[in-house]
Amino acid sequence: MTDKELSWPLMEDAAQALVVRYLPAAQAASTPHGLSPTAWYGWLIAAYFLRPEHLTLETIGKRDPYSSPARWRSRLENAAQLGYLVQDERHAFSLTPAGEQAAEGVVQAIYRAMARLQPIDEAQLEQMAALLERLVTASLAAPEPPHKWALYLSRRSDPGPNALAMIRIDQWLTDLDAYRGDCHTSAWQPLGASGLAWEMLTLIWHGEARAAVDFESKLQRRGYRRVTLVRALEELSQRGWVAGDAQAVDTTCAGREAREAAEARTDEYFYRPWAVLSAEERERLKQWLAEFVEGLRRAPADTGD
């Protein structure tokens, strides 16, 4: 399978284009519950689909090893103070009745928004959904990567085979994004680096950050203080992966080799299950994904009922 036959970048575009169309409806649905437009993201829906299991920092850390645990703890405790979550003696969180009502409202708003979308012909949507489902099924059955925490968590939100094709496509794309994340963490975590240091190495490798001020801007959403960012840079320096200082830093040969090797291993893990599709099916999927993205980008954003 050559790089030209692979469709993951198109899948990322498709997933993002879909989120852009339904996110305003989700945000509108959260507002009557007193939640800010993005306050619910990451914990409300996760806790909803995890039921009857509880949401923990460990679970979140497996799905998101790059963000500050303190930031997540603060979000969960704040949600508990607002009455949407309840914490038990093991520091695990579950939805209160008010939380379940809010989550159900957001989920249903997302489903209604997707039901109003038809970026390509319905028959093509069904066939595209079937191909994506085969990829997810093959990914679940694959012997590698070593763990599939994010994929298993993502599968909890499966709407079932009777859901509309658009909703199933959103699920399969979300699953594959989770699996890609599992493949990548399985590729770099054996190296022993912290999640923050690894993300900083990635930003340097991509040429997106070169100084402490760049990292503060790029990683603001991760919830780390500047002193922690400086320590992560020191970690990279001690490993011999970067050279320079807080004003100007770049990857070393060893750093580039480590990052490129992890990327290659990520692709190796991720694309192995794609052998379940023939070359013709992969090409057809690429074409439908491209048309799907174009159709979504032409559609207006859905702001809810």
C-alpha positions in Angstrom: 0.0 0.0 0.0 1.6 3.3 -1.1 1.2 6.7 0.6 -1.0 7.8 -2.3 -3.5 5.1 -1.5 -3.9 6.1 2.1 -6.8 8.3 3.1 -6.2 9.3 6.7 -5.6 13.0 6.0 -8.9 13.1 4.1 -10.6 11.4 7.1 -9.2 14.1 9.4 -10.6 16.7 7.1 -14.0 14.9 7.0 -14.2 14.6 10.7 -13.3 18.3 11.2 -15.7 19.5 8.6 -18.5 17.5 10.2 -17.7 18.9 13.7 -17.8 22.4 12.3 -21.4 21.8 11.1 -22.8 20.3 14.3 -20.8 22.1 17.0 -22.9 25.2 17.1 -26.0 23.1 17.7 -24.2 21.3 20.5 -23.1 24.6 22.1 -26.6 26.0 21.8 -28.0 22.9 23.6 -25.5 23.3 26.5 -26.3 26.9 27.1 -29.8 26.5 28.8 -28.0 24.3 31.4 -25.7 27.1 32.4 -22.7 25.6 30.7 -20.4 27.8 28.7 -20.1 26.9 25.0 -17.0 24.7 25.6 -17.2 23.9 29.3 -18.9 20.6 28.7 -16.5 19.4 26.0 -14.3 16.4 27.0 -16.1 15.4 30.2 -19.9 15.6 29.8 -20.1 13.4 26.7 -17.4 11.0 28.0 -19.2 10.5 31.3 -22.5 10.0 29.5 -21.3 7.2 27.3 -19.2 5.6 30.0 -22.3 4.9 32.1 -22.6 2.8 34.3 -18.8 3.1 34.8 -17.3 6.2 36.3 -15.1 8.8 34.8 -11.6 9.1 36.3 -8.5 11.1 35.7 -6.8 7.8 34.7 -9.3 7.2 32.0 -8.9 10.8 30.7 -5.2 10.5 30.8 -5.2 7.4 28.6 -7.2 9.3 26.0 -5.3 12.6 26.5 -1.8 12.1 27.8 -0.7 15.5 26.6 -2.8 17.8 28.9 -2.3 18.7 32.6 -4.0 16.3 35.0 -4.5 19.3 37.3 -6.5 21.1 34.5 -8.7 18.1 34.1 -9.2 17.7 37.8 -10.2 21.3 38.1 -12.8 20.9 35.3 -14.3 17.8 36.9 -14.4 19.3 40.4 -16.0 22.5 38.9 -18.6 20.4 37.2 -19.3 18.7 40.5 -19.8 22.1 42.2 -22.2 23.1 39.5 -24.2 19.9 40.1 -23.5 18.0 36.9 -21.1 15.4 38.4 -20.8 13.7 41.7 -17.5 12.4 43.1 -17.2 9.2 45.1 -14.6 8.2 47.7 -12.3 6.9 45.0 -12.2 10.3 43.3 -14.3 8.8 40.4 -17.0 11.0 38.8 -20.5 10.1 37.5 -23.3 12.2 36.1 -26.0 13.5 38.3 -29.6 13.6 37.0 -29.0 17.2 35.9 -25.8 16.1 34.2 -27.6 13.3 32.3 -30.2 15.7 31.2 -27.6 18.2 29.9 -25.6 15.4 28.2 -28.7 13.9 26.5 -29.7 17.3 25.2 -26.3 17.9 23.7 -26.1 14.4 22.1 -29.6 14.7 20.6 -28.8 18.2 19.3 -25.7 16.7 17.6 -27.7 13.9 16.1 -30.5 16.2 14.8 -27.9 18.5 13.3 -26.2 15.6 11.5 -29.6 14.3 10.3 -30.1 17.6 8.4 -26.8 17.1 6.5 -26.4 15.3 3.2 -23.1 16.3 1.6 -23.2 13.4 -0.9 -25.8 11.0 -2.2 -27.5 8.8 0.4 -26.4 5.6 -1.4 -22.8 6.9 -1.3 -23.1 7.7 2.4 -24.3 4.2 3.1 -21.4 2.6 1.1 -18.9 5.0 2.7 -20.2 4.1 6.2 -19.8 0.4 5.3 -16.2 0.8 4.3 -15.3 2.8 7.4 -17.0 0.2 9.6 -14.8 -2.5 8.0 -11.7 -0.4 8.9 -12.8 0.0 12.5 -13.6 -3.7 12.8 -10.2 -4.6 11.4 -8.5 -2.1 13.7 -10.2 -3.7 16.7 -9.1 -7.1 15.7 -5.5 -6.1 14.9 -2.8 -7.5 17.2 -1.0 -4.1 17.4 -0.7 -1.5 18.7 0.0 -2.8 22.2 -3.0 -0.9 23.7 -6.3 0.5 22.3 -7.5 2.5 25.2 -8.8 5.4 23.1 -10.5 3.2 20.6 -12.3 1.2 23.2 -13.5 4.4 24.9 -14.6 5.8 21.5 -16.7 2.6 20.8 -18.8 3.3 23.9 -20.7 6.0 21.9 -21.7 3.7 19.0 -25.3 4.7 18.0 -26.0 1.3 16.7 -26.6 -0.2 13.2 -30.0 1.5 12.8 -28.7 5.0 13.2 -28.6 7.3 10.1 -25.6 6.8 7.8 -24.3 10.3 8.7 -24.3 9.5 12.4 -22.6 6.2 11.9 -20.0 7.9 9.7 -19.3 10.4 12.5 -18.8 7.4 14.8 -16.5 5.5 12.5 -14.4 8.6 11.9 -14.2 9.3 15.6 -13.2 5.7 16.2 -10.4 5.9 13.6 -9.1 9.1 15.1 -9.0 7.4 18.5 -7.2 4.4 17.0 -4.7 6.8 15.3 -4.1 8.3 18.8 -3.6 4.8 20.3 -1.1 4.0 17.5 0.9 7.1 18.2 1.0 6.8 22.0 2.0 3.2 21.6 4.9 4.4 19.3 6.3 7.1 21.6 5.4 6.1 25.2 8.0 3.2 25.3 10.6 5.9 24.9 9.8 7.2 28.4 9.2 10.8 27.5 6.4 12.8 29.2 3.4 13.7 27.1 4.1 17.4 27.3 7.8 17.0 26.2 6.7 14.8 23.3 4.1 17.3 22.1 6.7 20.0 22.3 9.2 17.9 20.3 6.4 17.4 17.7 5.8 21.2 17.5 9.5 21.8 17.0 9.7 19.0 14.5 6.9 20.5 12.5 8.5 24.0 12.7 5.5 25.4 14.6 7.4 26.5 17.7 11.0 27.6 18.4 10.8 29.6 21.6 9.1 29.5 25.0 6.6 32.1 24.0 5.6 29.9 21.0 4.9 27.0 23.3 2.9 29.1 25.7 0.7 30.1 22.8 0.4 26.7 21.1 -0.1 24.7 24.3 -2.3 27.1 26.3 -5.2 24.7 26.0 -3.1 22.0 27.8 -3.2 23.9 31.1 0.5 24.0 32.0 2.3 26.9 33.6 5.4 28.4 32.0 7.7 26.8 34.5 6.4 23.3 33.5 7.0 24.1 29.8 10.6 25.1 30.7 11.1 21.8 32.5 9.8 19.9 29.5 12.3 21.7 27.3 15.0 20.7 29.8 13.8 17.1 29.5 14.1 17.2 25.8 17.6 18.8 26.0 18.8 16.1 28.5 17.6 13.4 26.2 19.7 15.0 23.4 16.6 15.6 21.3 16.8 19.4 21.1 19.5 22.0 21.3 19.3 25.7 22.2 17.6 27.7 24.9 14.2 29.1 25.8 14.7 31.8 23.1 15.6 29.6 20.2 15.5 25.8 20.2 15.6 23.2 17.4 15.7 19.4 17.1 19.0 17.6 17.0 19.7 14.7 14.7 18.8 12.3 17.5 15.6 14.2 18.1 14.5 14.1 14.5 15.4 10.4 14.3 13.3 9.7 17.4 10.3 11.7 16.1 10.5 10.2 12.6 10.8 6.7 13.9 7.7 7.2 16.1 5.8 8.6 13.1 6.8 5.6 11.0 5.8 3.2 13.7 2.4 5.0 14.1 1.7 4.6 10.3 2.8 1.0 10.5 0.3 0.2 13.3 -2.5 2.4 11.9 -2.4 1.3 8.3 -1.9 -2.4 8.8 -5.7 -3.1 9.2 -6.4 -1.3 6.0 -5.4 -4.4 4.1 -9.0 -5.4 4.7 -10.0 -3.1 1.8 -9.0 -3.7 -1.8 -7.1 -1.1 -3.8 -10.4 -0.3 -5.6 -12.3 0.2 -2.4 -9.6 2.4 -1.0 -9.7 4.6 -4.1 -13.5 4.7 -3.9 -13.3 5.7 -0.2 -10.8 8.5 -1.0 -13.2 9.9 -3.7 -16.2 9.8 -1.5 -14.3 11.4 1.4 -13.2 14.2 -0.9 -16.7 14.8 -2.1 -18.0 14.5 1.5 -15.7 17.2 2.7 -16.5 19.5 -0.2 -20.2 19.1 0.4 -19.9 19.8 4.1 -17.9 22.9 3.5 -20.6 24.3 1.3 -23.3 23.6 3.9 -24.2 26.3 6.5 -23.4 25.7 10.1 -26.3 24.3 12.1 -27.2 26.4 15.1 -29.8 24.1 16.5 -33.6 23.9 16.5 
